[in-house]
Amino acid sequence: MKHLTIASALWLFAVPVFASQFPTDIAAINAALAAGTDLIDEQIAQVEALRDEGQQLHDAGDHRASVDTLAKAKDMLGLN
């Protein structure tokens, strides 16, 4: 029972961290796209799709999946 309480407490502290990372990630992706990139059109479309999926996941409350999805877009842009 003690472990469950500790795990629950850690989870409650982790969720806001993921949620607060979202605006920074979106801003970085949008800035990189606006500045221009060497990616081909198909890759840019994929980055935009990942950004949009991350937004939808965030809006749905799945902050961990949102951060993971946005990390893929940032990787493609060379931001990680």
matplotlib code that plots the C-alpha trace (Angstrom):
import matplotlib.pyplot as plt

x = [0.0, 2.9, 4.3, 1.0, 0.7, 4.2, 3.6, 0.3, 2.0, 4.8, 2.2, 0.4, 3.6, 4.6, 1.4, 1.8, 5.4, 4.3, 1.4, 3.7, 6.2, 3.6, 3.6, 7.4, 7.5, 4.7, 6.5, 9.8, 8.2, 6.3, 9.3, 11.5, 8.8, 8.5, 12.2, 12.5, 14.0, 15.9, 13.1, 11.3, 7.6, 6.6, 8.7, 7.3, 3.8, 4.7, 6.1, 2.9, 0.8, 2.8, 2.4, -1.4, -1.6, 0.3, -2.1, -5.1, -3.5, -2.8, -6.4, -7.7, -5.6, -3.0, 0.0, 2.6, 1.6, 1.5, 5.1, 6.2, 4.5, 6.0, 9.4, 9.2, 8.4, 11.3, 13.6, 12.7, 13.5, 16.8, 15.6, 16.3]
y = [0.0, 2.3, 1.9, 2.6, 5.9, 6.9, 6.0, 8.0, 11.0, 10.9, 10.6, 13.7, 15.7, 14.4, 15.3, 19.1, 18.9, 17.2, 19.7, 22.7, 21.4, 21.5, 25.3, 25.3, 22.4, 23.8, 27.2, 25.6, 23.6, 26.6, 28.8, 26.2, 25.8, 29.6, 30.1, 27.6, 24.1, 21.8, 19.2, 18.2, 18.9, 15.4, 15.7, 19.1, 17.7, 14.9, 17.4, 19.4, 16.2, 15.3, 18.8, 18.7, 15.2, 16.5, 19.4, 17.0, 14.7, 17.6, 18.9, 15.4, 15.4, 12.8, 15.0, 12.3, 11.1, 14.7, 15.3, 12.1, 13.0, 16.5, 15.1, 13.1, 16.4, 18.2, 15.3, 15.7, 19.4, 18.8, 20.5, 17.7]
z = [0.0, 0.8, -2.7, -4.3, -2.3, -3.3, -7.0, -7.0, -5.5, -8.1, -10.9, -9.6, -9.7, -13.1, -15.0, -14.6, -15.8, -19.0, -19.4, -18.9, -21.4, -24.2, -24.9, -25.1, -27.5, -29.8, -29.9, -30.8, -33.6, -35.0, -34.8, -36.7, -39.4, -39.8, -40.0, -42.8, -42.9, -45.2, -44.9, -48.1, -48.3, -47.2, -44.1, -43.3, -43.7, -41.3, -38.7, -39.0, -38.6, -35.5, -34.1, -34.7, -33.1, -30.1, -29.8, -29.9, -27.3, -25.0, -25.4, -24.5, -21.3, -22.5, -21.7, -21.7, -25.2, -26.3, -25.2, -26.8, -30.1, -30.1, -29.4, -32.7, -34.5, -32.8, -33.7, -37.3, -37.1, -35.3, -32.1, -29.7]

ax = plt.figure().add_subplot(projection="3d")
ax.plot(x, y, z, "-o")
ax.set_aspect("equal")
plt.show()
